[in-house]
Amino acid sequence: MSRSFDDDVILGKAYDGRLVRRLTVFVQPYARRLILALLLLLGAALAELAPPLLVQQAIDGPITAGNVAGLWPIFALYVAVLLASFGLRYAQNYIVQSIGQQVMLDMRVQIFRHIQQMSLSFFNRNPVGRLLTRITNDVDALNEFLTQGIVNILADMVTLIGILVVMFVLNWRLALLSTAVLPVLLIITSIYQRLMRATYRLVRQRLARINAYLNEQIGGVLVTQLFNREQQSQARFAGLSREYVDANLRSMTIFSIFMPTVSFMASLATALLLYGGGQGVLAGWASLGMLVAFVQYTERAFQPIRNLAERYTVLQAAMASAERVFGVLDTTQDVRDPARPQALPQPVRGEIVFDNVWFSYSGESQEPRTGKDVGAVGDVGAVQTTRQPDNPTSTFPQSPISNLQSPQEWVLRGINLRIPAGQAVAIVGATGAGKSSLVSLLARFYDIQRGSITLDGVDIRDLSQRELRRHVAAVPQDPVCFSGTIASNIRLHSDEISDEQMREAAEMVNAAAFIERLPGGYNADVRERGANLSIGQRQLLAFARAIAFNPEVLLILDEATSSVDTATEGLIQEALERMLHGRTSIVIAHRLSTIRHVDRIVVLHKGQVVEDGTHDELLALRGYYHRLYTLQFAEQGVAP
């Protein structure tokens, strides 16, 4: 459980120049505005150096001479410097913040675009919560680094260097007295950073455990309540929260020691300055006004040091967030479009051929597509066989019903299947036979490792994914609905689907009746994930969506009537018959009684086609299909 968020633990450098250079790519479009902000920052830093000098001039001049009238010009200049500093800081902060917001927008859009282009295997490896964190929390951390971290650190550095330069220019002896404690303070700061680095990692680890536990417990609250485990769940959460509090308290303890230490060192520096500077005033190598100015400069010099220490954790979080964000952006697609995509012959008919298809989820590299890799395609209605691969050392099985397992853990092994245009085919088999994998490959959610899948004679790997999915639509078992309206869920915001086409699609799949009863009809609100619709209504909406896009090939990815009542099941079955008529269709079915209307049934067993024919033909064979059919009706307590 605690390892679900291990990637959120800070393990990298506190400052990584490589990552900062990559971040500059997002800042480059706003380089002119950033340069202006830096110039304003430099002006503000220089303006803030003037007040102590004006104090020196006032003390050593008009005040020492008893000339009250001489104070007014200095006072006016002092106020003008303060106003100038305020204006410069305001303009600089506004520009930097606006750049930060724009960079956040660009970064989030680019991450989202990249994620949407990723293959389905990417989402199998990366939980949704982790990807959401990349787009939200990690981008926020980078924005804080840009607007509050690096800019303010730069401002503090400019201020500190400016103060030191002015001090040494004015009086090097007083400057040495003021900076005498800096070496000790640098050692203390270095120790503080190392301690905070370890503590910050501990805080992140324990926060990750809380996040993982909350994700599990909120998602599984039904089980917790069903077995009366609320108290145990609360006790476990309280323990994790206590560990998190302890880590934060440790961090606060270190910080609480460090900040008074810096204040003490600042006071010690001031005391040394007053003691040595006082003697200098008496000896004549320093004036009283200069001593007062140095006291102010010394106090101001320690503030950037405090700020730099406080922003250390901002640097840590930003570098870790940058590492994770670029980790997502650097992830390449498993399924890629060809350099020169081919076009399908027009009009698209929808003939599908699986030719010696081998597939594994283990991510084995795809072998070259050559003539030798292509096996013979079996005839329609015949039991398919698998040709032995040319490689004599291959671990591929030699028989279509072989139980041998290759090291690659093949999910599909030597599939040969031709589906003529307009034919409706049902894929059946036991759990794990490879049914869903077969249709997922046709939509090219994954790429095969061997063989070929063609649509109207064109290998689908030679088509762009966009072109392929213009002609292939899928309806999952758990239909996906988006927040919006009924119309937006059917159209998916497509401008190519007219109101008339949308309504015709809804009527065709028996969805129009329930839609027209909703308040607002096709403009009725749909909540997130379709929470205000029943399972059957969401299924009918998914059917209407598929038909509205008018694909030549339709994939029903799983049993569409597995979670609905009898009346809705009847509507869905009628809708299915209408959808499949005259359209190349592949239906995965668990309840065999629902697929009698298809033209053909293909039986998969352990990733291979073992039977192929009509319902009556397969029952007459008394093989795998007959066994599945008999067992299913025996479980239902009726005769087949």
C-alpha positions as CSV (number, residue, x, y, z in Angstrom):
1,M,0.0,0.0,0.0
2,S,2.6,2.5,1.0
3,R,4.5,1.9,-2.3
4,S,1.6,3.1,-4.4
5,F,3.0,6.6,-4.4
6,D,6.7,5.9,-4.2
7,D,7.3,8.0,-7.2
8,D,6.2,11.1,-5.2
9,V,9.2,10.7,-2.8
10,I,11.9,13.3,-3.2
11,L,15.1,11.5,-4.2
12,G,16.8,13.8,-6.7
13,K,19.0,16.9,-6.3
14,A,17.9,20.0,-4.5
15,Y,18.9,21.8,-7.7
16,D,19.3,20.1,-11.0
17,G,20.7,22.3,-13.8
18,R,19.6,19.8,-16.5
19,L,15.9,20.1,-15.4
20,V,16.1,23.8,-15.1
21,R,17.4,24.0,-18.7
22,R,14.5,21.9,-19.8
23,L,12.1,24.2,-17.9
24,T,13.4,27.2,-19.9
25,V,11.8,25.7,-23.0
26,F,8.4,26.6,-21.5
27,V,9.7,30.1,-20.5
28,Q,11.4,31.0,-23.8
29,P,8.2,32.3,-25.5
30,Y,8.0,34.9,-22.8
31,A,11.7,35.8,-22.8
32,R,11.1,39.5,-23.4
33,R,8.7,39.9,-20.6
34,L,11.0,37.9,-18.3
35,I,13.9,40.1,-19.2
36,L,11.8,43.2,-18.4
37,A,10.9,41.6,-15.0
38,L,14.5,41.0,-14.3
39,L,15.4,44.6,-15.1
40,L,12.6,45.8,-12.8
41,L,14.0,43.4,-10.2
42,L,17.4,44.9,-10.5
43,G,16.0,48.4,-10.3
44,A,14.0,47.5,-7.2
45,A,17.1,46.0,-5.5
46,L,19.2,49.0,-6.3
47,A,16.4,51.3,-5.0
48,E,16.3,49.4,-1.7
49,L,20.0,50.0,-1.2
50,A,19.5,53.8,-1.0
51,P,17.6,54.3,2.3
52,P,20.5,53.5,4.6
53,L,22.7,55.8,2.6
54,L,20.1,58.6,3.0
55,V,20.0,57.9,6.8
56,Q,23.8,58.3,6.8
57,Q,23.6,61.6,4.9
58,A,20.9,62.9,7.3
59,I,22.9,62.0,10.4
60,D,26.3,63.2,9.2
61,G,24.8,66.3,7.5
62,P,21.8,68.2,8.7
63,I,21.4,66.4,12.0
64,T,25.0,66.9,13.1
65,A,24.9,70.5,11.9
66,G,21.6,71.2,13.6
67,N,20.0,72.2,10.3
68,V,16.4,71.0,10.4
69,A,15.5,72.5,7.1
70,G,18.2,70.4,5.4
71,L,16.3,67.3,6.4
72,W,13.4,68.0,4.0
73,P,15.2,67.2,0.7
74,I,16.6,64.0,2.2
75,F,13.1,63.1,3.6
76,A,11.5,63.8,0.1
77,L,14.1,61.7,-1.6
78,Y,13.6,58.9,1.0
79,V,9.9,58.8,0.3
80,A,10.5,58.9,-3.5
81,V,12.9,55.9,-3.2
82,L,10.3,54.0,-1.2
83,L,7.6,54.7,-3.8
84,A,9.9,53.8,-6.6
85,S,10.8,50.5,-4.9
86,F,7.1,49.8,-4.4
87,G,6.2,50.5,-8.0
88,L,9.1,48.4,-9.4
89,R,8.3,45.5,-7.1
90,Y,4.6,45.6,-8.0
91,A,5.4,45.6,-11.8
92,Q,8.0,42.9,-11.4
93,N,5.7,40.7,-9.4
94,Y,2.8,41.2,-11.7
95,I,4.8,40.3,-14.8
96,V,6.4,37.2,-13.2
97,Q,3.1,36.0,-11.9
98,S,1.5,36.4,-15.3
99,I,4.3,34.5,-16.9
100,G,4.0,31.8,-14.3
101,Q,0.3,31.4,-15.1
102,Q,0.9,31.3,-18.8
103,V,3.7,28.7,-18.4
104,M,1.4,26.6,-16.2
105,L,-1.3,26.8,-18.9
106,D,1.2,25.7,-21.6
107,M,2.6,23.0,-19.5
108,R,-0.7,21.5,-18.5
109,V,-2.0,21.6,-22.1
110,Q,1.2,19.9,-23.4
111,I,1.0,17.2,-20.7
112,F,-2.7,16.6,-21.3
113,R,-2.1,16.4,-25.1
114,H,0.8,14.0,-24.6
115,I,-1.3,11.8,-22.3
116,Q,-4.2,11.7,-24.7
117,Q,-1.8,10.5,-27.4
118,M,-0.4,7.7,-25.3
119,S,-1.2,4.0,-25.9
120,L,-3.5,2.1,-23.7
121,S,-0.6,0.2,-22.2
122,F,0.6,3.5,-20.7
123,F,-2.6,3.8,-18.7
124,N,-2.3,0.3,-17.5
125,R,1.1,1.2,-16.0
126,N,0.1,4.6,-14.6
127,P,-2.9,5.0,-12.3
128,V,-5.2,7.9,-13.0
129,G,-4.5,9.6,-9.7
130,R,-0.8,9.7,-10.5
131,L,-1.4,11.4,-13.9
132,L,-3.8,13.9,-12.3
133,T,-1.0,14.7,-9.8
134,R,1.4,15.3,-12.7
135,I,-1.0,17.8,-14.3
136,T,-2.1,19.6,-11.1
137,N,0.2,19.4,-8.1
138,D,3.5,19.0,-9.9
139,V,2.7,21.8,-12.3
140,D,1.7,24.0,-9.3
141,A,5.1,23.2,-7.7
142,L,6.9,24.3,-10.8
143,N,4.9,27.5,-11.0
144,E,5.8,28.2,-7.4
145,F,9.5,27.5,-8.3
146,L,9.3,30.0,-11.2
147,T,7.3,32.8,-9.5
148,Q,8.3,32.4,-5.8
149,G,11.4,30.3,-5.9
150,I,13.9,31.1,-8.5
151,V,12.9,34.8,-9.0
152,N,12.9,35.5,-5.3
153,I,16.1,33.6,-4.9
154,L,17.6,35.8,-7.6
155,A,16.2,38.9,-5.9
156,D,17.7,37.8,-2.6
157,M,21.1,37.1,-4.3
158,V,21.1,40.5,-6.0
159,T,20.1,42.2,-2.8
160,L,22.8,40.4,-0.7
161,I,25.6,41.1,-3.3
162,G,24.5,44.7,-3.6
163,I,24.6,45.2,0.2
164,L,28.1,43.6,0.4
165,V,29.4,45.7,-2.5
166,V,28.0,49.0,-1.0
167,M,29.4,48.1,2.5
168,F,32.9,47.4,1.2
169,V,32.9,50.5,-0.9
170,L,31.8,52.7,2.0
171,N,34.1,51.3,4.7
172,W,36.0,48.0,4.4
173,R,36.7,47.8,8.1
174,L,33.1,48.1,9.1
175,A,32.2,45.6,6.3
176,L,34.6,43.0,7.7
177,L,33.1,43.5,11.2
178,S,29.5,43.0,9.7
179,T,30.5,39.9,7.7
180,A,32.6,38.2,10.4
181,V,29.9,35.7,11.3
182,L,29.0,34.8,7.7
183,P,31.4,31.8,7.5
184,V,29.8,30.3,10.6
185,L,26.3,31.0,9.3
186,L,27.2,29.3,6.0
187,I,28.2,26.1,7.9
188,I,25.0,26.2,9.9
189,T,22.9,26.7,6.8
190,S,24.7,23.7,5.1
191,I,23.8,21.5,8.1
192,Y,20.3,22.8,8.1
193,Q,19.8,21.9,4.4
194,R,21.1,18.4,4.8
195,L,18.8,17.8,7.8
196,M,15.8,19.3,6.0
197,R,16.5,17.2,2.9
198,A,16.2,14.0,4.9
199,T,13.2,15.3,6.9
200,Y,11.4,16.5,3.8
201,R,11.8,13.1,2.2
202,L,10.3,11.5,5.3
203,V,7.4,13.9,5.2
204,R,6.7,13.1,1.6
205,Q,6.9,9.4,2.2
206,R,4.4,9.5,5.0
207,L,2.1,11.8,3.1
208,A,2.2,9.3,0.2
209,R,1.1,6.5,2.6
210,I,-1.9,8.6,3.6
211,N,-2.8,9.2,0.0
212,A,-2.5,5.6,-0.9
213,Y,-4.6,4.5,2.1
214,L,-7.3,7.1,1.5
215,N,-7.5,6.0,-2.2
216,E,-8.0,2.4,-1.1
217,Q,-10.4,3.0,1.8
218,I,-12.6,5.6,0.0
219,G,-12.8,3.4,-3.1
220,G,-13.5,0.3,-1.0
221,V,-15.9,1.9,1.5
222,L,-18.6,-0.5,0.6
223,V,-16.5,-3.5,1.8
224,T,-15.5,-1.6,4.9
225,Q,-19.1,-0.9,5.9
226,L,-20.3,-4.4,4.9
227,F,-17.8,-6.1,7.3
228,N,-18.1,-3.5,10.0
229,R,-14.4,-2.5,9.8
230,E,-14.9,1.2,10.2
231,Q,-13.2,1.4,13.6
232,Q,-10.2,-0.6,12.4
233,S,-10.0,1.6,9.3
234,Q,-10.1,4.7,11.4
235,A,-7.5,3.4,13.7
236,R,-5.1,2.7,10.9
237,F,-5.7,6.1,9.3
238,A,-5.1,7.7,12.7
239,G,-1.8,5.9,13.0
240,L,-0.7,7.0,9.5
241,S,-1.8,10.5,10.3
242,R,0.2,10.5,13.5
243,E,3.3,9.3,11.7
244,Y,2.8,12.2,9.2
245,V,2.4,14.7,12.1
246,D,5.5,13.4,13.7
247,A,7.5,13.9,10.5
248,N,6.1,17.4,10.2
249,L,7.0,18.2,13.9
250,R,10.5,17.0,13.2
251,S,10.7,19.4,10.3
252,M,9.3,22.2,12.4
253,T,11.7,21.5,15.1
254,I,14.7,21.8,12.8
255,F,13.2,25.0,11.3
256,S,12.5,26.4,14.7
257,I,16.1,25.9,15.7
258,F,17.5,27.3,12.5
259,M,15.6,30.5,12.3
260,P,16.5,31.7,15.9
261,T,20.1,30.7,15.1
262,V,20.1,33.0,12.1
263,S,18.5,35.8,14.2
264,F,21.1,35.2,16.9
265,M,24.0,35.4,14.4
266,A,22.4,38.6,13.0
267,S,22.3,40.0,16.5
268,L,25.9,38.9,17.2
269,A,27.0,40.6,13.9
270,T,25.2,43.8,15.0
271,A,26.9,43.6,18.4
272,L,30.3,43.2,16.9
273,L,29.6,46.1,14.5
274,L,28.5,48.4,17.3
275,Y,31.5,47.5,19.4
276,G,34.1,47.8,16.7
277,G,32.3,50.5,14.8
278,G,31.9,52.5,18.0
279,Q,35.6,52.4,18.5
280,G,36.0,53.5,14.9
281,V,33.8,56.5,15.4
282,L,35.8,57.5,18.5
283,A,39.1,56.9,16.6
284,G,37.8,58.9,13.6
285,W,37.9,56.3,10.8
286,A,34.1,56.0,10.7
287,S,31.3,58.5,11.2
288,L,28.2,58.0,13.4
289,G,25.9,58.1,10.3
290,M,28.0,55.5,8.6
291,L,27.8,53.2,11.6
292,V,24.0,53.6,11.7
293,A,23.9,52.8,7.9
294,F,26.0,49.7,8.5
295,V,23.7,48.5,11.2
296,Q,20.8,48.7,8.8
297,Y,22.7,47.1,6.0
298,T,23.7,44.2,8.3
299,E,20.1,43.6,9.3
300,R,19.1,43.6,5.7
301,A,21.9,41.3,4.7
302,F,20.6,38.5,7.0
303,Q,17.1,38.6,5.6
304,P,18.1,37.1,2.2
305,I,19.9,34.4,4.0
306,R,16.7,33.5,5.9
307,N,14.7,33.6,2.7
308,L,17.2,31.3,0.9
309,A,16.9,28.7,3.7
310,E,13.1,28.9,3.7
311,R,13.0,28.4,-0.1
312,Y,15.2,25.3,0.0
313,T,12.1,23.0,0.2
314,V,10.6,24.9,-2.7
315,L,13.6,23.9,-4.8
316,Q,13.4,20.3,-3.6
317,A,9.7,20.0,-4.5
318,A,10.2,21.8,-7.9
319,M,13.1,19.5,-8.9
320,A,11.1,16.4,-8.0
321,S,8.0,17.7,-9.8
322,A,10.1,18.5,-12.9
323,E,11.6,15.0,-12.8
324,R,8.1,13.4,-12.7
325,V,6.6,15.8,-15.3
326,F,9.4,15.2,-17.8
327,G,9.2,11.5,-17.0
328,V,5.7,11.6,-18.4
329,L,6.6,13.8,-21.4
330,D,9.6,11.6,-22.2
331,T,7.5,8.4,-22.3
332,T,7.1,7.4,-25.9
333,Q,4.0,5.8,-27.4
334,D,3.9,2.0,-27.7
335,V,1.5,2.4,-30.7
336,R,2.8,4.9,-33.2
337,D,1.6,6.1,-36.6
338,P,3.7,5.2,-39.6
339,A,5.9,7.9,-41.1
340,R,3.9,7.7,-44.3
341,P,0.3,6.5,-43.5
342,Q,-1.6,4.7,-46.2
343,A,-5.2,5.3,-47.1
344,L,-8.0,2.8,-47.1
345,P,-9.6,2.0,-50.5
346,Q,-12.9,3.9,-50.9
347,P,-15.6,3.1,-50.1
348,V,-14.5,1.3,-47.0
349,R,-16.3,-2.1,-46.9
350,G,-15.1,-3.5,-43.5
351,E,-13.4,-6.8,-44.4
352,I,-11.1,-7.9,-41.5
353,V,-8.4,-10.5,-41.7
354,F,-6.3,-11.7,-38.8
355,D,-3.3,-13.4,-40.3
356,N,-1.1,-15.5,-38.0
357,V,-1.5,-13.0,-35.2
358,W,0.6,-13.4,-32.0
359,F,0.2,-11.0,-29.2
360,S,1.6,-10.5,-25.6
361,Y,1.1,-7.8,-23.1
362,S,4.6,-8.2,-21.8
363,G,5.8,-5.6,-24.3
364,E,8.0,-7.9,-26.4
365,S,9.5,-6.0,-29.4
366,Q,7.6,-6.4,-32.7
367,E,9.3,-8.6,-35.2
368,P,9.9,-7.4,-38.8
369,R,6.9,-7.8,-41.1
370,T,8.1,-10.0,-44.0
371,G,6.5,-12.4,-46.3
372,K,7.9,-15.3,-44.2
373,D,6.1,-14.1,-41.1
374,V,2.6,-14.3,-42.6
375,G,0.8,-17.6,-42.1
376,A,-2.0,-18.9,-44.3
377,V,-5.5,-17.5,-43.6
378,G,-8.2,-20.2,-43.0
379,D,-11.5,-20.2,-44.8
380,V,-14.6,-18.8,-43.3
381,G,-16.4,-21.3,-41.1
382,A,-13.4,-23.7,-40.9
383,V,-11.5,-24.6,-37.7
384,Q,-8.3,-22.5,-37.9
385,T,-4.9,-23.9,-37.8
386,T,-1.5,-22.3,-37.0
387,R,1.4,-22.7,-39.3
388,Q,4.8,-23.4,-37.6
389,P,7.0,-20.3,-37.6
390,D,10.1,-20.4,-39.8
391,N,12.5,-20.0,-36.9
392,P,13.3,-23.6,-35.9
393,T,14.3,-22.5,-32.4
394,S,11.0,-20.6,-31.8
395,T,9.1,-21.4,-28.7
396,F,5.7,-20.9,-30.4
397,P,3.3,-23.8,-30.0
398,Q,2.9,-26.1,-33.0
399,S,-0.8,-26.9,-32.5
400,P,-3.9,-24.6,-32.4
401,I,-4.9,-26.3,-29.1
402,S,-1.5,-26.6,-27.6
403,N,-1.2,-25.9,-23.9
404,L,2.5,-25.0,-24.1
405,Q,3.4,-21.6,-22.6
406,S,6.1,-19.6,-24.2
407,P,8.4,-17.3,-22.2
408,Q,6.6,-14.3,-23.7
409,E,3.3,-15.4,-22.1
410,W,1.4,-15.1,-25.4
411,V,-2.2,-14.0,-25.0
412,L,-3.1,-14.7,-28.6
413,R,-1.2,-17.4,-30.5
414,G,-1.4,-17.8,-34.3
415,I,-4.8,-16.4,-34.8
416,N,-6.1,-16.8,-38.4
417,L,-9.5,-15.4,-39.0
418,R,-11.3,-13.7,-41.9
419,I,-14.4,-11.7,-41.4
420,P,-16.1,-10.7,-44.6
421,A,-17.6,-7.2,-44.9
422,G,-21.0,-6.9,-43.3
423,Q,-20.7,-10.1,-41.2
424,A,-21.6,-10.2,-37.5
425,V,-19.3,-12.4,-35.5
426,A,-19.5,-13.4,-31.9
427,I,-16.3,-14.2,-29.9
428,V,-16.8,-16.6,-27.0
429,G,-14.6,-18.5,-24.7
430,A,-13.6,-18.9,-21.1
431,T,-12.2,-16.1,-19.0
432,G,-8.6,-15.4,-20.2
433,A,-9.1,-16.9,-23.6
434,G,-8.1,-13.6,-25.3
435,K,-11.5,-12.4,-26.4
436,S,-11.1,-8.7,-25.3
437,S,-7.5,-8.7,-26.5
438,L,-8.6,-9.7,-30.0
439,V,-10.9,-6.7,-30.5
440,S,-8.5,-4.4,-28.7
441,L,-5.9,-5.2,-31.3
442,L,-8.4,-4.4,-34.1
443,A,-8.9,-0.9,-32.7
444,R,-5.1,-0.8,-32.3
445,F,-5.1,-0.1,-28.6
446,Y,-2.0,-2.4,-28.7
447,D,0.3,-3.6,-31.5
448,I,0.8,-7.2,-32.3
449,Q,4.2,-8.8,-32.1
450,R,3.8,-11.1,-35.1
451,G,1.5,-11.5,-38.1
452,S,-0.8,-8.9,-39.5
453,I,-4.4,-7.5,-39.1
454,T,-5.8,-6.0,-42.2
455,L,-8.8,-3.8,-42.9
456,D,-9.9,-4.0,-46.6
457,G,-6.5,-5.4,-47.4
458,V,-4.5,-2.7,-45.7
459,D,-2.4,-3.6,-42.6
460,I,-3.8,-1.4,-39.8
461,R,-0.2,-0.6,-38.7
462,D,0.1,1.2,-42.0
463,L,-2.8,3.4,-41.2
464,S,-2.8,6.4,-38.9
465,Q,-4.7,5.7,-35.7
466,R,-7.0,8.6,-36.5
467,E,-7.9,7.2,-39.9
468,L,-8.4,3.7,-38.5
469,R,-10.7,4.8,-35.7
470,R,-12.8,6.9,-38.1
471,H,-14.0,3.5,-39.4
472,V,-14.0,1.4,-36.2
473,A,-16.2,2.1,-33.2
474,A,-16.3,0.3,-29.9
475,V,-18.9,-0.1,-27.2
476,P,-17.5,-1.2,-23.8
477,Q,-19.4,-3.1,-21.2
478,D,-19.1,-0.3,-18.7
479,P,-20.2,2.7,-20.9
480,V,-18.4,5.9,-20.4
481,C,-20.5,9.1,-20.0
482,F,-19.1,12.6,-19.6
483,S,-20.5,15.6,-17.7
484,G,-22.5,17.7,-20.1
485,T,-25.7,17.0,-22.0
486,I,-27.2,14.0,-23.7
487,A,-26.4,15.5,-27.0
488,S,-22.8,16.2,-26.2
489,N,-22.4,12.6,-25.0
490,I,-23.7,11.3,-28.3
491,R,-21.8,13.7,-30.5
492,L,-18.7,14.0,-28.4
493,H,-18.7,17.7,-29.5
494,S,-18.3,16.6,-33.2
495,D,-19.4,19.2,-35.7
496,E,-19.9,16.5,-38.3
497,I,-22.9,15.0,-36.6
498,S,-26.1,16.9,-37.2
499,D,-29.1,17.0,-34.9
500,E,-31.0,14.8,-37.3
501,Q,-28.3,12.2,-37.4
502,M,-28.0,12.3,-33.6
503,R,-31.8,11.7,-33.2
504,E,-31.8,9.0,-35.8
505,A,-29.0,7.2,-34.0
506,A,-30.9,7.4,-30.7
507,E,-34.1,6.1,-32.3
508,M,-32.2,3.2,-34.0
509,V,-30.9,1.9,-30.6
510,N,-34.1,2.5,-28.6
511,A,-32.5,5.4,-26.7
512,A,-34.9,8.1,-27.9
513,A,-37.8,7.0,-25.7
514,F,-36.0,7.5,-22.4
515,I,-34.1,10.6,-23.7
516,E,-37.4,12.4,-24.6
517,R,-38.8,11.7,-21.1
518,L,-35.9,13.5,-19.5
519,P,-36.3,17.2,-18.5
520,G,-34.8,19.0,-21.5
521,G,-34.6,16.0,-23.7
522,Y,-31.4,15.9,-25.7
523,N,-30.2,19.0,-23.7
524,A,-30.8,17.2,-20.4
525,D,-27.8,17.5,-18.0
526,V,-25.6,14.4,-17.5
527,R,-23.6,14.3,-14.3
528,E,-20.0,13.1,-14.0
529,R,-19.7,9.5,-15.2
530,G,-23.5,9.5,-15.9
531,A,-24.4,9.3,-12.2
532,N,-28.0,10.4,-12.8
533,L,-28.5,7.7,-15.5
534,S,-29.1,4.0,-15.0
535,I,-26.7,1.4,-16.4
536,G,-29.1,0.5,-19.2
537,Q,-29.5,4.2,-20.2
538,R,-25.8,4.7,-20.2
539,Q,-25.5,1.6,-22.4
540,L,-28.0,2.8,-24.9
541,L,-26.2,6.2,-25.0
542,A,-23.0,4.3,-25.8
543,F,-24.8,2.5,-28.6
544,A,-26.3,5.8,-30.0
545,R,-22.8,7.3,-29.9
546,A,-21.3,4.5,-31.9
547,I,-24.1,4.6,-34.5
548,A,-23.9,8.4,-34.8
549,F,-20.3,8.1,-35.9
550,N,-21.5,5.6,-38.5
551,P,-18.4,3.2,-38.5
552,E,-18.0,0.4,-41.0
553,V,-16.7,-1.9,-38.2
554,L,-18.4,-2.1,-34.8
555,L,-16.8,-3.7,-31.7
556,I,-18.8,-4.7,-28.7
557,L,-16.0,-5.1,-26.2
558,D,-17.9,-7.1,-23.6
559,E,-21.4,-8.4,-22.7
560,A,-23.6,-5.4,-23.1
561,T,-26.6,-6.8,-21.1
562,S,-24.8,-8.2,-18.1
563,S,-26.0,-5.6,-15.5
564,V,-29.5,-4.5,-16.7
565,D,-33.0,-5.6,-15.9
566,T,-35.1,-7.8,-18.2
567,A,-37.0,-4.9,-19.9
568,T,-33.9,-3.0,-20.6
569,E,-32.2,-6.1,-21.8
570,G,-34.9,-6.6,-24.4
571,L,-34.4,-3.0,-25.6
572,I,-30.6,-3.5,-25.8
573,Q,-31.0,-6.9,-27.7
574,E,-33.3,-5.2,-30.2
575,A,-30.8,-2.3,-30.5
576,L,-27.9,-4.8,-31.0
577,E,-29.7,-6.5,-33.9
578,R,-30.3,-3.2,-35.6
579,M,-26.7,-2.1,-35.1
580,L,-25.2,-5.3,-36.4
581,H,-27.3,-5.5,-39.5
582,G,-25.3,-4.9,-42.6
583,R,-22.2,-3.8,-40.6
584,T,-19.0,-5.7,-39.9
585,S,-19.3,-6.5,-36.2
586,I,-17.4,-8.3,-33.5
587,V,-19.3,-9.1,-30.3
588,I,-17.8,-10.5,-27.2
589,A,-20.5,-12.4,-25.3
590,H,-20.6,-14.2,-21.9
591,R,-24.3,-15.1,-22.1
592,L,-24.5,-17.4,-25.1
593,S,-28.3,-17.0,-25.3
594,T,-27.8,-13.4,-26.5
595,I,-25.8,-14.1,-29.7
596,R,-28.1,-16.3,-31.7
597,H,-28.7,-13.5,-34.1
598,V,-25.1,-13.2,-35.2
599,D,-23.9,-14.8,-38.5
600,R,-21.0,-16.7,-37.0
601,I,-19.5,-17.7,-33.7
602,V,-15.7,-18.0,-33.1
603,V,-14.6,-20.0,-30.0
604,L,-11.2,-19.0,-28.4
605,H,-9.4,-21.3,-26.0
606,K,-6.1,-20.3,-24.5
607,G,-5.4,-17.6,-27.1
608,Q,-6.3,-19.8,-30.1
609,V,-9.3,-20.3,-32.4
610,V,-10.5,-23.8,-31.7
611,E,-14.0,-23.7,-33.3
612,D,-15.7,-21.5,-35.9
613,G,-19.2,-21.8,-37.2
614,T,-22.9,-21.0,-36.6
615,H,-24.7,-21.7,-33.3
616,D,-26.3,-25.0,-34.6
617,E,-23.1,-26.2,-36.3
618,L,-21.0,-25.7,-33.1
619,L,-23.6,-27.4,-30.9
620,A,-23.5,-30.3,-33.3
621,L,-19.7,-30.6,-33.0
622,R,-20.2,-31.2,-29.2
623,G,-16.9,-29.5,-28.5
624,Y,-15.8,-26.4,-26.6
625,Y,-18.9,-24.4,-27.5
626,H,-21.3,-27.2,-26.7
627,R,-19.5,-27.5,-23.3
628,L,-19.8,-23.8,-22.6
629,Y,-23.4,-23.7,-23.7
630,T,-24.4,-26.7,-21.6
631,L,-22.6,-25.5,-18.5
632,Q,-24.1,-22.0,-18.7
633,F,-27.7,-23.3,-19.0
634,A,-27.0,-25.9,-16.2
635,E,-26.0,-23.0,-14.0
636,Q,-29.3,-21.2,-14.9
637,G,-31.3,-24.3,-14.0
638,V,-32.8,-24.7,-17.5
639,A,-32.3,-27.1,-20.3
640,P,-30.3,-25.9,-23.3
